[in-house]
């Protein structure tokens, strides 16, 4: 991370940075520490799944403009989740918490060390479903963001139906959801 950025932290996102859910192409993004509500969501999720700083919750929650996206990344050795707050207008509180849980799942499952593939997305979805259940969120709230997911699968992402199934599996069986 570059502390010289005027209004936040400069994150270099691109082919050479370990991240999932990358914006298209290489770009620099100014990220700021997450607003209190997003930070609270993040730490509530960590608490719910039993993670503390030593066990994998040593991640910086940040906010930045990502074109309505969120990413899990590592910058200068710092594990980060960056969430674009504009998503919240479309997916609400439960959906925002689900997206953050999904990105936490990528860190928890060590997905950033290898290339993206649909199976990693499903594992992060199962983890997120488990985290939401353990956070006492209803299944309806947990599925609050699925309408923004692509209906059809791609090279990197499963289709919406498979993702709903994985999220629901994690919600129904949190122990299985934590197995990457």
JONORSUL-V169822 format. One record per helix or strand. SS is the DSSP state (hx for helix, st for strand). FROM is the first residue (numbers start at 1). TO is the last residue. If there is no record, write none. Layout:
ss;from;to
SS;FROM;TO
SS;FROM;TO
//
This chain:
ss;from;to
st;2;2
st;9;13
st;19;20
st;27;33
hx;36;49
hx;53;55
st;59;63
st;70;75
st;78;83
hx;87;108
hx;111;113
hx;118;134
hx;139;142
hx;146;148
hx;160;172
hx;174;177
//
